[in-house]
């Protein structure tokens, strides 16, 4: 269903706005395959990948298409003039080293860049190769993970201590809000001193308000990539298993992949050549697709569709958004002048094959401002400004 404006004259002034600005940052120690992964995953930017420390200095940002077979099915049914997938932003950030929290290497730049992203993709080296530099000693995925976490925790501890000092000057006022904030900060301080991440503290939404303004690094959700050798791309190896065991209690996901192979797959422009290459490696799909989907989930994102002859398009929203907010990712006027939404469930659209058939069979619903958009909804907004 296409978006229909209540006022036809507005059509000339219609402009699409960028739907979301959420970012996932690729982080890790130097020479673990971060930039190679970024090159593979990004379809709009290519990062330099070299065998020396701090090859990445300024963060590279790429827009990444989110693979979605539902979009392909809608394209098949509707036969639009164009099809537009939804996207997320991936940021390739400078390699971190031990002592980064004290400014070692490019520590301050790294930590400032990671502070700006919404989720972390932590790349861990799980392969042996004497030709690729490594100053941290023997391959140790758990130790590498701990180096990164320790540096993030130390930086967070510094941020928490500074805020505690500011709040202590105000606590004598007797303000209950200030007191509650101080108590949350003290809990964060104790947790970090124990070598634990803030995201494992279990703060409520209300309690998190006390630390929102200091953007704690260890409060961000994390996804791990175990970069394995070619021989282990399907089975993993002892190093990737060590990482899986280490993060099992966190409830975090580990994607096992060979970054160099994924980068080669991404280079193919011809689909047949790409498939032949994948067949050679006995791959049913790129591991990148799993990574992108997992990152999308990590960012707490959801997708709805608009579908018409001119365009079939996927739109990104936060899970739990109501219909007016979802309309707003197309254009702010859609949210401001929202009247109603016509909604068809994806499965119903596929079953009946068209908007008209869904309408005839009673599968088109009229929803108002309180409707919470479901993943996969096909929507048509009516508005008036």
C-alpha positions in Angstrom: 0.0 0.0 0.0 1.3 3.4 -0.9 1.1 6.4 1.3 -1.8 8.7 0.3 -1.8 12.3 1.2 -5.0 13.9 2.3 -4.1 17.0 0.4 -3.1 16.4 -3.2 -1.3 19.7 -3.6 1.1 18.6 -0.8 2.5 15.9 -3.1 4.8 18.4 -4.9 6.4 19.3 -1.6 6.8 15.7 -0.4 10.3 14.8 0.8 11.6 11.6 2.4 13.5 12.0 5.6 16.2 9.6 6.9 14.3 7.2 9.1 16.7 6.2 11.9 20.2 7.3 13.1 21.1 4.3 15.3 24.6 3.0 14.9 26.5 -0.2 15.7 30.2 0.2 16.2 32.7 -2.5 15.2 35.4 -2.6 17.9 38.4 -4.8 18.9 42.1 -5.0 19.3 44.4 -4.0 16.4 44.6 -6.5 13.5 41.7 -8.7 14.5 39.8 -8.2 11.2 37.6 -5.2 12.1 38.1 -3.2 8.9 37.9 -6.4 6.8 34.5 -7.0 8.4 33.4 -3.5 7.8 34.4 -3.7 4.1 32.4 -6.9 3.8 29.3 -5.6 5.6 29.1 -2.1 4.2 27.7 -1.5 0.7 28.4 2.3 0.7 31.9 2.7 2.0 35.2 0.9 2.0 37.7 1.0 4.9 41.4 0.6 4.5 42.5 -2.8 5.8 46.3 -3.2 6.5 48.6 -5.2 8.7 49.7 -2.5 11.1 48.4 -1.0 14.3 45.9 1.9 14.2 45.3 1.5 10.5 41.8 2.9 11.2 42.2 6.3 12.8 39.0 8.2 11.9 35.9 6.1 12.2 34.5 4.8 8.8 30.7 4.9 8.6 28.7 2.8 6.1 25.0 2.3 5.4 24.2 -1.4 5.3 21.1 -2.9 3.6 19.2 -5.3 5.9 18.4 -8.5 4.0 14.7 -9.4 4.3 13.1 -12.2 2.3 9.7 -10.6 3.0 10.7 -7.6 0.9 11.6 -9.9 -2.0 8.2 -11.6 -1.7 6.3 -8.3 -1.7 8.3 -7.2 -4.8 7.3 -10.4 -6.5 3.6 -9.9 -5.7 3.3 -6.1 -6.3 5.9 -5.7 -9.2 6.8 -2.1 -8.2 8.9 0.3 -10.2 11.6 0.1 -7.4 12.3 -1.8 -4.2 14.0 -0.1 -1.3 15.4 -2.1 1.7 15.8 -0.7 5.1 19.3 0.1 6.4 21.4 0.5 9.5 24.6 2.4 10.1 27.8 0.5 10.9 30.9 2.3 12.2 34.5 1.0 12.0 36.4 2.4 15.0 40.1 2.5 15.7 41.7 -0.5 17.4 41.9 -0.4 21.1 45.0 -1.3 23.2 45.6 -2.0 26.9 45.9 1.4 28.6 43.4 3.1 26.3 41.4 4.5 29.3 44.6 6.4 30.2 45.2 7.6 26.6 47.5 4.9 25.4 47.6 4.4 21.6 44.5 6.1 20.2 42.6 5.4 23.4 40.9 8.8 23.9 39.8 8.9 20.3 38.6 5.3 20.4 36.6 5.8 23.6 35.0 9.0 22.3 33.9 7.3 19.1 32.5 4.3 20.8 30.5 6.6 23.2 28.5 7.8 20.2 27.3 4.4 19.0 24.2 2.6 20.3 25.5 -1.0 20.2 28.9 -2.8 20.0 30.0 -5.5 17.6 33.2 -6.8 19.3 35.5 -8.6 16.8 37.7 -11.2 18.5 40.6 -12.9 16.8 40.1 -16.7 16.8 42.7 -17.8 14.3 46.5 -18.3 14.1 48.6 -16.6 11.5 52.2 -15.6 12.1 52.1 -13.1 9.2 49.5 -11.0 11.0 50.9 -8.9 13.8 49.9 -9.5 17.4 51.5 -7.8 20.3 49.3 -9.4 23.0 51.0 -12.8 22.9 49.5 -16.1 22.1 46.0 -16.2 20.7 43.6 -15.7 23.6 40.0 -14.7 22.7 38.9 -14.5 26.4 41.9 -12.4 27.3 41.3 -10.1 24.3 37.7 -9.7 25.4 38.8 -8.9 28.9 41.3 -6.2 27.7 38.5 -4.4 25.9 36.0 -4.7 28.7 38.6 -3.6 31.3 39.4 -0.4 29.4 35.7 0.4 28.9 35.0 -0.3 32.6 37.9 2.0 33.7 36.6 4.8 31.5 33.1 4.3 32.8 34.5 4.3 36.4 36.1 7.7 35.7 32.9 9.1 34.3 30.9 7.8 37.3 33.4 9.2 39.9 33.3 12.6 38.3 29.5 12.7 38.4 29.4 11.5 42.0 31.6 14.4 42.9 29.2 16.8 41.2 26.1 15.2 42.9 27.7 15.2 46.3 27.7 19.0 46.2 24.0 19.0 45.7 22.9 16.2 48.0 22.8 18.4 51.1 19.7 20.2 49.6 17.6 17.2 50.7 16.1 16.8 47.2 14.8 13.2 47.0 15.6 13.0 43.3 19.2 14.0 43.9 19.4 11.4 46.7 18.0 8.6 44.4 20.5 9.6 41.7 23.4 9.5 44.1 22.4 6.0 45.2 22.3 4.7 41.6 25.7 6.2 41.0 27.1 4.5 44.1 25.8 1.1 42.9 27.4 1.7 39.4 30.7 2.6 41.1 30.7 -0.6 43.2 29.7 -2.7 40.2 32.5 -1.3 38.0 35.1 -1.7 40.7 34.2 -5.4 40.8 35.1 -5.6 37.1 31.5 -5.9 35.9 29.7 -4.1 33.0 26.9 -1.7 33.8 24.5 -3.6 31.4 24.7 -6.5 33.9 23.6 -4.4 36.9 19.9 -4.6 36.0 19.0 -0.9 36.4 15.4 0.0 35.8 14.4 2.5 33.2 13.9 5.1 35.9 17.2 4.3 37.5 19.0 4.6 34.2 18.0 8.3 34.1 20.7 8.9 36.6 23.4 7.9 34.1 21.9 9.0 30.8 24.0 12.1 30.6 27.4 10.3 31.0 26.8 7.8 28.2 28.4 4.8 29.9 30.3 2.5 27.5 29.5 -0.8 29.3 25.8 -0.1 29.3 25.6 -0.7 25.5 24.4 -4.1 24.2 27.2 -6.2 22.7 27.4 -8.8 19.9 30.6 -10.8 19.4 32.2 -11.9 16.1 34.6 -14.8 16.3 36.9 -14.3 13.3 38.1 -17.8 12.5 40.4 -19.3 9.9 39.0 -20.6 6.6 39.1 -24.3 7.7 36.9 -23.5 10.7 34.3 -21.3 9.0 31.5 -24.0 9.3 32.5 -25.7 12.5 34.3 -23.1 14.6 37.5 -24.0 16.5 38.8 -24.2 20.0 39.3 -20.4 20.1 35.7 -19.6 19.1 34.4 -22.2 21.6 36.4 -20.5 24.3 34.7 -17.2 23.4 31.2 -18.8 23.3 31.8 -20.4 26.8 33.0 -17.0 28.1 30.0 -15.0 27.1 27.3 -17.7 27.8 26.4 -16.2 31.1 26.0 -12.7 29.5 23.3 -14.0 27.2 25.2 -12.4 24.3 25.3 -13.9 20.8 28.5 -15.0 19.1 28.6 -15.1 15.3 31.4 -17.4 14.0 32.6 -16.3 10.6 35.7 -15.9 8.4 35.9 -12.2 7.7 38.2 -12.5 4.7 35.8 -14.9 2.9 32.9 -12.7 3.7 34.7 -9.7 2.2 35.3 -11.7 -1.0 31.7 -12.6 -1.3 30.7 -9.0 -0.9 32.9 -8.0 -3.8 30.9 -10.0 -6.3 28.4 -7.8 -8.3 27.1 -10.7 -10.4 24.7 -12.9 -8.4 25.6 -16.1 -10.3 29.3 -15.6 -9.7 28.5 -14.9 -6.0 26.5 -18.1 -5.7 29.2 -20.1 -7.4 31.8 -18.8 -5.0 29.5 -19.6 -2.0 28.8 -23.1 -3.4 32.6 -23.7 -3.6 32.7 -23.0 0.2 29.4 -25.0 0.8 27.7 -21.9 2.1 23.9 -21.5 2.0 24.0 -17.8 2.9 26.7 -15.3 3.8 27.4 -15.2 7.6 27.1 -11.5 7.1 23.4 -11.8 6.7 23.2 -13.4 10.2 25.4 -10.7 11.6 23.2 -7.9 10.1 20.0 -9.5 11.4 21.5 -10.0 14.8 22.7 -6.4 14.9 19.3 -5.2 13.9 17.8 -7.2 16.8 20.5 -5.9 19.1 19.5 -2.3 18.3 15.9 -3.2 19.2 14.6 -2.4 15.8 11.6 -3.5 13.8 10.4 -3.3 10.2 7.2 -2.3 8.5 6.5 -2.0 4.8 4.7 0.3 2.3 3.8 -1.5 -0.9 2.5 0.0 -4.1 3.1 0.1 -7.8 5.6 3.0 -7.5 7.6 1.5 -4.7 7.8 -1.3 -2.2 9.9 -0.1 0.8 11.0 -1.4 4.2 11.0 1.2 7.0 13.0 0.9 10.3 11.4 1.7 13.6 12.0 1.0 17.3 10.1 -2.0 18.7 7.0 -0.8 20.5 6.4 2.4 18.5 2.9 3.5 17.9 1.4 4.2 14.4 2.0 8.0 14.4 5.7 7.5 15.3 6.0 4.9 12.6 4.4 7.3 10.1 6.9 9.9 11.2 9.9 8.0 9.8 8.5 8.7 6.3 7.9 12.4 7.0 7.3 14.4 10.1 4.1 15.8 8.7 2.7 12.2 8.6 3.1 12.0 12.4 1.9 15.6 13.0 -1.3 15.2 11.0 -1.9 11.5 11.6 -5.5 10.5 11.2 -5.4 6.7 10.9 -3.5 3.8 9.5 -4.7 1.0 7.2 -2.9 -2.2 8.2 -2.5 -5.6 6.6 -0.5 -8.4 8.3 2.4 -9.7 6.1 1.1 -13.3 6.1 -2.4 -12.1 5.0 -0.9 -10.1 2.2 1.1 -13.1 0.9 -2.0 -15.4 1.3 -4.3 -13.2 -0.7 -1.8 -11.6 -3.0 -2.8 -8.0 -3.1 -4.2 -5.1 -1.1 -7.5 -5.3 -2.9 -7.9 -9.0 -2.2 -7.1 -8.4 1.5 -9.7 -5.7 1.6 -12.3 -7.9 0.0 -11.6 -10.7 2.5 -11.7 -8.4 5.6 -8.0 -8.5 6.3 -7.4 -4.8 6.1 -7.7 -3.2 9.5 -8.2 0.5 10.4 -6.0 1.4 13.4 -5.7 4.7 15.4 -3.0 6.6 17.3 -2.6 3.9 20.0 -1.9 1.1 17.7 1.6 -0.5 18.3 3.1 -1.4 15.0 4.0 -5.1 14.6 7.1 -6.3 12.7 6.1 -7.0 9.1 3.0 -4.9 9.0 2.1 -3.5 5.6 0.8 0.0 6.2 -0.9 3.0 4.5 -1.2 6.2 6.4 -3.8 8.9 6.1 -3.0 12.3 7.5 -4.0 16.0 7.2 -1.8 19.1 7.8 
